Every structure is written in C-alpha cells, then in structure tokens.
Amino acid sequence: MRWLVILLVLSLSACSTRLGKDGRTETTVDAKYLIKTEVDRIADTGRAEVMGGLMLIADKLYKRNPKEWKKAGLASREAALERLSLRNQRSWPELAGAREGPAAALAFSETFSGDRVAALMFGLFSMADAAFEHKEEFYILDGLNEIKLYNCARNMEVAIWKLSQDKNSLGEPYLLSNELDPARRNLSFEREFGRLMGILDFMAKVVADRNGRNLSRLTQTVVGSIFLPVSFLK
C-alpha cells in the first residue's frame, strides 16, 4: 500500500495545471515523467531512502562512538558525516583502496587503527551504490540486477550481526550500537537496518519480476558473518 501511495504522489507531481487562453484548465505532463517506468520511479525513491537511511545510521554510530571520527583527525562529527557524504575514494587513505565488503570488514579487524565507523559505512554505501548501478536516477533503458539488491540487503543483515557479535581481544564490541540494557534499551540501529533491508528486498522482487526471473531460490541463502559480493556480479 505504501508504494502505491508513493506512485500516486509521483504521478501527481509530474503533472501541472494552468488556465488556458480560452479560460479552460489545461494539464501538462513533465517530459521527464514520460521516459520513466513505474519501476524506475520506485528505484529512484528506493535508492534515496537507502542512502538517507545509511547516513542516519552513520550519524547514530558517530554519536555513540565519538573517538572514531577523532582518529581521522577531523574537527567534529559533522565533518566526519560530510566526508562520508562525499564518498570520494581519495578521502579514505586509511582504507587503502578497499570498497564494499573488504572496507566494511576492516571495522571489525583487530589490526585496523582507523575510523571504524567510516570503514563500515563507506563499505555499506559503496555496496548500495553498486546495487543501484552507481546511478542516482533511473530511466526506461536502465537495468538493475535483483541479485545485487538481494545481496546488498543480506549485507545489512551481516552488519547488524557483526555490530552485536564481533568483539576485540578484550571482549569489547568494536563499535557501540544497540543498547540491550533494560534500563537504557535502544534498538534504533536494528530497526533502521531492518527498514533498509525491507526496501532492498522489495526492490529485488520488483526487479526480478520485470526481468522475468524468479527470486525465490535466493531466499534459502543462509546469512553468515561474511559480506556478500555486489559489484562483481553480472
């Protein structure tokens, strides 16, 4: 139902109404709307929601782990988020060129001394970019791959698992996230990751249907502690 409402809003926003010379109301349609399918418009919205949700998670992680942005020599949490929003590979010398899964995995490595929030979130952002074919807007001839979207969703699940389970040699979590103490219970990280997984899984099913493929076989995949490949898939 939610997606039907989104499509209705998009349809209405594509039309403009004005008063003609004869006094009658005239409705015009934005030409941009005519070269987009419904799936393209859903993809536009889905990508924006995923990227916005990841930035929200990054903000929450920096709030709980302020020492991480200080490792990068940045002046503030806002500066760290600004660097993350640009996602320029040259801005991440501590990642040594790593992207997607290899970058995210650094956040849970005992030997990594850099900004763990940056490593995890840059990895997840680059996965999402790859899942949406590094495009910000979609048109009729643009294609998406349902397996990339599905794997990206599973990687969000892996990230949740690693945030709660992976610990250093002292038995401490590499990054503080959900608070399980009944007195201070906070599951906002898990809820936001779950929302993004839902969007990506929905997109994967929509794309599979458009591509004439069946996605059901993928639902048997067992999620472990390893980030799945995204950009290397064809």
C-alpha positions as CSV (number, residue, x, y, z in Angstrom):
1,M,0.0,0.0,0.0
2,R,2.8,2.4,0.9
3,W,4.4,2.0,-2.6
4,L,1.0,2.6,-4.3
5,V,0.8,5.9,-2.4
6,I,4.3,6.8,-3.5
7,L,3.5,6.1,-7.1
8,L,0.3,8.2,-6.9
9,V,2.2,11.1,-5.5
10,L,4.9,10.8,-8.2
11,S,2.1,10.7,-10.8
12,L,0.5,13.9,-9.5
13,S,3.8,15.7,-9.1
14,A,4.6,15.0,-12.8
15,C,1.5,17.0,-13.9
16,S,1.0,20.7,-13.8
17,T,-2.3,22.6,-14.3
18,R,-2.8,26.1,-15.8
19,L,-5.5,28.2,-17.2
20,G,-5.6,28.3,-21.0
21,K,-6.4,31.3,-23.2
22,D,-10.0,30.1,-23.6
23,G,-10.4,30.0,-19.8
24,R,-10.3,26.2,-19.6
25,T,-8.0,24.3,-17.4
26,E,-5.1,22.6,-19.2
27,T,-3.0,19.8,-17.7
28,T,0.6,19.2,-18.9
29,V,2.9,16.3,-18.1
30,D,6.6,16.7,-17.4
31,A,8.5,15.1,-20.3
32,K,10.9,13.6,-17.7
33,Y,8.0,11.5,-16.4
34,L,7.2,10.1,-19.8
35,I,10.6,8.4,-20.1
36,K,10.4,6.7,-16.7
37,T,8.5,3.4,-15.9
38,E,6.9,2.7,-12.6
39,V,9.9,0.6,-11.7
40,D,12.2,3.5,-12.5
41,R,10.3,5.8,-10.1
42,I,10.3,3.1,-7.4
43,A,14.0,2.7,-7.9
44,D,14.5,6.5,-7.6
45,T,12.6,6.5,-4.3
46,G,14.2,3.3,-3.0
47,R,17.8,4.5,-3.6
48,A,17.1,7.8,-1.9
49,E,15.6,6.0,1.1
50,V,18.6,3.6,1.4
51,M,21.2,6.3,1.1
52,G,19.4,8.5,3.6
53,G,19.0,5.6,6.0
54,L,22.7,4.8,5.8
55,M,23.6,8.4,6.6
56,L,21.2,8.2,9.6
57,I,22.9,5.1,10.9
58,A,26.3,6.7,10.4
59,D,25.2,9.7,12.5
60,K,24.0,7.4,15.2
61,L,27.2,5.4,15.2
62,Y,29.3,8.5,15.5
63,K,27.2,9.7,18.4
64,R,27.9,6.5,20.2
65,N,31.5,6.2,19.1
66,P,32.9,9.8,19.0
67,K,36.5,8.5,19.3
68,E,36.2,7.1,15.8
69,W,36.0,10.5,13.9
70,K,38.8,11.8,16.1
71,K,41.1,9.1,14.8
72,A,40.7,10.6,11.3
73,G,41.9,14.0,12.7
74,L,38.5,15.6,12.0
75,A,37.2,18.5,14.0
76,S,33.7,17.2,14.6
77,R,31.0,14.6,14.0
78,E,29.5,16.9,11.4
79,A,32.8,17.0,9.5
80,A,33.0,13.2,9.6
81,L,29.5,12.9,8.1
82,E,30.3,15.5,5.4
83,R,33.4,13.4,4.4
84,L,31.2,10.3,4.3
85,S,28.5,12.1,2.2
86,L,31.1,12.9,-0.5
87,R,32.3,9.3,-0.6
88,N,35.4,10.3,-2.6
89,Q,37.8,7.4,-2.7
90,R,40.8,9.7,-2.3
91,S,39.4,10.9,1.0
92,W,40.0,7.4,2.6
93,P,43.7,6.7,2.7
94,E,43.2,4.5,5.8
95,L,41.1,2.1,3.7
96,A,44.0,1.6,1.2
97,G,41.5,1.5,-1.8
98,A,39.2,-1.1,-0.2
99,R,35.5,-0.8,-1.0
100,E,32.2,-2.7,-0.3
101,G,32.8,-5.9,1.8
102,P,36.6,-5.6,2.3
103,A,36.1,-2.0,3.5
104,A,33.2,-2.8,5.9
105,A,35.2,-5.8,7.3
106,L,38.0,-3.5,8.4
107,A,35.7,-2.1,11.0
108,F,35.8,-5.4,12.8
109,S,39.5,-6.1,12.4
110,E,41.7,-6.2,15.5
111,T,44.6,-4.7,13.5
112,F,42.7,-1.8,12.0
113,S,43.6,1.5,13.7
114,G,41.5,3.9,11.6
115,D,37.9,5.3,11.9
116,R,35.8,2.1,12.2
117,V,32.5,3.9,11.6
118,A,34.0,5.3,8.3
119,A,35.2,1.9,7.2
120,L,31.8,0.2,7.9
121,M,29.7,2.9,6.4
122,F,31.8,3.6,3.4
123,G,31.7,-0.2,2.7
124,L,27.9,-0.2,3.0
125,F,27.5,3.0,0.9
126,S,29.7,1.5,-1.9
127,M,27.6,-1.7,-1.8
128,A,24.4,0.3,-2.1
129,D,25.9,2.4,-4.9
130,A,26.9,-0.8,-6.7
131,A,23.4,-2.4,-6.2
132,F,21.8,0.6,-7.8
133,E,24.5,0.5,-10.6
134,H,26.1,3.8,-9.4
135,K,23.2,5.8,-10.7
136,E,21.1,8.4,-8.8
137,E,18.2,8.4,-11.2
138,F,16.7,5.7,-13.4
139,Y,15.0,5.7,-16.8
140,I,13.4,3.2,-19.1
141,L,16.5,1.7,-20.6
142,D,18.4,1.5,-17.2
143,G,18.6,-2.0,-15.8
144,L,19.0,-3.3,-12.3
145,N,20.1,-6.7,-11.1
146,E,17.9,-8.3,-8.5
147,I,20.8,-10.4,-7.0
148,K,22.9,-7.3,-6.4
149,L,19.9,-5.8,-4.5
150,Y,19.3,-9.0,-2.6
151,N,23.0,-9.4,-1.6
152,C,23.1,-5.8,-0.5
153,A,20.1,-6.5,1.8
154,R,21.8,-9.5,3.2
155,N,24.9,-7.4,3.9
156,M,22.9,-5.1,6.0
157,E,21.9,-8.2,8.0
158,V,25.6,-9.2,8.3
159,A,26.4,-5.6,9.5
160,I,23.8,-5.9,12.3
161,W,25.2,-9.3,13.3
162,K,28.8,-8.1,13.4
163,L,27.9,-5.0,15.4
164,S,26.4,-7.1,18.1
165,Q,28.7,-10.2,18.0
166,D,32.2,-9.2,16.9
167,K,34.4,-8.2,19.8
168,N,38.1,-7.3,20.3
169,S,40.6,-9.3,22.3
170,L,39.3,-7.6,25.5
171,G,35.8,-8.8,24.8
172,E,34.5,-5.4,23.9
173,P,32.4,-4.6,20.8
174,Y,34.4,-2.9,18.1
175,L,31.6,-0.3,17.8
176,L,28.8,0.5,20.2
177,S,25.3,0.3,18.6
178,N,22.2,-1.2,20.1
179,E,21.8,-0.8,23.9
180,L,20.4,-4.0,25.4
181,D,20.5,-3.0,29.0
182,P,16.8,-3.0,30.1
183,A,17.3,0.4,31.8
184,R,18.6,2.0,28.6
185,R,17.2,-0.3,25.9
186,N,17.7,1.2,22.4
187,L,17.2,-0.9,19.3
188,S,17.1,2.0,16.8
189,F,20.1,0.7,14.8
190,E,18.4,-2.7,14.3
191,R,15.1,-1.0,13.3
192,E,16.8,1.2,10.7
193,F,18.8,-1.6,9.2
194,G,15.7,-3.7,9.1
195,R,13.8,-0.9,7.2
196,L,16.6,-0.7,4.6
197,M,16.6,-4.5,4.2
198,G,12.9,-4.3,3.6
199,I,13.3,-1.7,0.9
200,L,16.1,-3.6,-0.8
201,D,14.3,-6.9,-0.7
202,F,11.2,-5.3,-2.1
203,M,13.3,-3.7,-4.9
204,A,14.9,-7.1,-5.6
205,K,11.4,-8.7,-6.1
206,V,10.2,-5.9,-8.3
207,V,13.3,-6.0,-10.5
208,A,13.2,-9.8,-10.7
209,D,9.6,-9.6,-11.9
210,R,10.5,-7.0,-14.5
211,N,13.4,-9.2,-15.6
212,G,11.2,-12.3,-15.8
213,R,13.2,-14.1,-13.2
214,N,12.3,-16.0,-10.0
215,L,13.9,-14.7,-6.8
216,S,12.5,-17.4,-4.5
217,R,15.6,-19.7,-4.8
218,L,17.7,-16.9,-3.2
219,T,15.6,-16.9,0.0
220,Q,17.3,-20.1,1.0
221,T,20.7,-18.3,1.4
222,V,22.0,-18.6,4.9
223,V,23.3,-15.3,6.2
224,G,26.7,-15.7,7.9
225,S,29.4,-13.3,9.0
226,I,30.9,-12.7,5.6
227,F,29.8,-9.8,3.4
228,L,28.5,-11.0,0.0
229,P,29.8,-9.6,-3.3
230,V,27.7,-6.9,-5.0
231,S,29.6,-5.0,-7.8
232,F,31.4,-8.1,-9.1
233,L,28.1,-9.7,-10.1
234,K,26.9,-9.6,-13.7
